Amino acid sequence: MENQSTIICRNLIPEIEAILENISASDIFILCDTTTEKLCLPVLLQSETLASAHVFSIPAGDENKNIDSAVKIWKYLTENGATRKSLMINLGGGMITDIGGFAASTFKRGIRYINISTTLLGAVDAATGGKTGINFLGLKNEIGVFAPADAVLIDVEFFKTLDTKNLRSGFAEMVKHALIDKREEWNEILKFDLENVDFHVLKELVDRSVKIKERVVEQDPTEKNIRKALNLGHTFAHAFESLSYRQMRPVLHGYAVMWGLLCELYLSHVKLNFPKDDLLKLKYLIKEYYGTFIIDCDDYEPLFELMTHDKKNESKEINFTLLTDIGEIKINQTATKEEIYDCLDFFAGC
């Protein structure tokens, strides 16, 4: 699998034009959603190269990252004469880069694509690493392929269009990256002021966060081994997220990730003696900025059932990535139903 190049932009238009010159596509398709079409597309269309691009928009929201939307994208590409030499530009957050990458990598057995990440979550998570996918039958990213973008461009200026909740949602993945990296990074993340966001500081943190992910992905592109480190927090998180949609009280992905991290660091503490002080620091961060996801005993069985369907499982046992300390990763860990219920007790009592 080829390595993609990730660019933290200083000046988006010249940087995108330089990339397009190297790719020399026969034609260009821009995929956006109803939000990025309004807030971000006008910036992109300042490029002379992109002024004549085909633009297709789908409704915003993760609930639209489904097979119906993928079919509409394929249909648009076909009806507008896309060929194997066409290029797709995915302009949006994780939903758009996930489904856009999936649609591009399967259309005519694969056309080239670029991600331009417009959300903090998308920048540090979905846009990099080559994972593409759609949700299916209520399960997150159930259908997809590994197919890296030719390039990923991250322009922090777009993040200024985000509301507080979406900024905090993206920051959750940066918290995860710090936890699997080293204590110095963890301390830097804990110091960041989420009440008064300094975008200059955020740009530096994003650069470092993306590099952490890229180092992991480079070692293990198709998640056979150490890339599973990036799943920290996500076994519980995807269950929380899926349940939230099932119960018609949807939560943002990053909020679910923070709650999942809390559960899985608690499991790490119980099973592997992960430091209690760091568990409490995470708990405090969540209490300050993320609140909680209200669950009761009746939710435990549905959450457990959702975890059994998690695509990270390689057998009938539920698979976790856990830590013995900051940066000390233990992949392919399992837990009993009782241990998982114990984590949910801890979480519900927070």
Secondary structure as UniProt FT lines:
FT   STRAND          5..8
FT   HELIX           12..23
FT   STRAND          28..33
FT   HELIX           34..39
FT   HELIX           41..44
FT   TURN            45..46
FT   TURN            48..52
FT   STRAND          54..58
FT   HELIX           62..64
FT   HELIX           67..79
FT   TURN            80..81
FT   TURN            84..85
FT   STRAND          87..92
FT   HELIX           94..106
FT   HELIX           107..109
FT   STRAND          112..117
FT   HELIX           120..121
FT   HELIX           122..126
FT   STRAND          134..136
FT   TURN            137..138
FT   STRAND          139..143
FT   STRAND          151..154
FT   HELIX           156..161
FT   HELIX           164..181
FT   HELIX           183..191
FT   HELIX           199..219
FT   TURN            221..222
FT   HELIX           226..231
FT   TURN            232..233
FT   HELIX           234..246
FT   TURN            247..248
FT   HELIX           253..272
FT   HELIX           276..289
FT   HELIX           297..308
FT   TURN            311..312
FT   STRAND          319..325
FT   TURN            326..327
FT   STRAND          328..334
FT   HELIX           337..348
//
